[in-house]
Amino acid sequence: MAAPSLESGQVVMFQDLKAKKMNGKFAYVVDGELNAKGRVCTSLDGVLKNIRPENLSIVERDVLVGDLIETENGEFGHVNGVNSSTGEWLISTTFQNHTLTDNVTKVLDRSETFAEGDTICLDRLSKASLNGKDGKVVGFQPNKKRYCVLVDAKVLSIKPENINLVSKNWNEPYELQNVQELKSLISNLHVCFIQFWSPTCGPCLQLKPWVKELNNTKYPQLPVIFVNVGEMKFSHFFQELQFNAIPYITSYVDGRRIAEKDIRGADFNGVQHLMKFLTQQ
């Protein structure tokens, strides 16, 4: 059987895999180009899986993951993924509250929209001092059809036509500059993974590059934030969290700290479990 021609954002179903429990699961294509091993990068419940094209069956849809859509209730949002069990769309109207629906109409193609974590550059704004500044997309205002963009520690409401894409997704963990930026990310992002570290801490220097690699290769849509505890401007926030050793990892879902899943020390297995948990929220 000839391998299917695949497009990024397209929904597929796994078939004839040796891992039988994955057969019949729905995913979407992250990159339609074959890698060096002749496999296609797909996303299954937020986890990247490299699959041979012949093990993928295309699910015909008028909408792709990443498109800006309108639901049957008149809400605007983005297609963030697909339910692996049912194949229904995973829709986000704010980048925070996810709902499942099949009845959607495409408003803008994924090539004209932005996703949480995209690095962008502002352009053609009436406030000239903002033009040329880079920022991160951290949300979407469906009532205004504007994006929430983190620029210089402030979250701004920006029209799509005033945004130029620099790079897709988070790409790499975010190095914070100040506590205002940290609080803005926590309050605006649906989920976030935060690692506190220091350049003089041996276990931190072991864990940090491993976290970056895992973020880049397996969980690229998960916001990973690094905070250097040596920066005095973060000291008050450290006191609020009440921890006294590093490396220390905490996480937030819809602005609520998931303290019971905090990680102390270089716990590599714990990091993998936490990242998987956060991608499923």
Sequence and secondary structure as in RCSB ss.txt:
>XXXX:A:sequence
MAAPSLESGQVVMFQDLKAKKMNGKFAYVVDGELNAKGRVCTSLDGVLKNIRPENLSIVERDVLVGDLIETENGE
FGHVNGVNSSTGEWLISTTFQNHTLTDNVTKVLDRSETFAEGDTICLDRLSKASLNGKDGKVVGFQPNKKRYCVL
VDAKVLSIKPENINLVSKNWNEPYELQNVQELKSLISNLHVCFIQFWSPTCGPCLQLKPWVKELNNTKYPQLPVI
FVNVGEMKFSHFFQELQFNAIPYITSYVDGRRIAEKDIRGADFNGVQHLMKFLTQQ
>XXXX:A:secstr
       TT EEEE S SSGGGTT EEEEEE S  TTS EEEEETTEEEEE GGGEEE   S  TT EEEETTS 
EEEEEEE TTT  EEEESSSS EEEES EEEEE GGG   TT EEEE S SSGGGTT EEEEEEEETTTTEEEEE
ETTEEEEE GGGEEEEESS  S EE   HHHHHHHHHH SEEEEEEE TT HHHHHHHHHHHHHHHHT TTS EE
EEETT GGGHHHHHHHT  SSSEEEEEETTEE GGG EESS HHHHHHHHHHHHT 
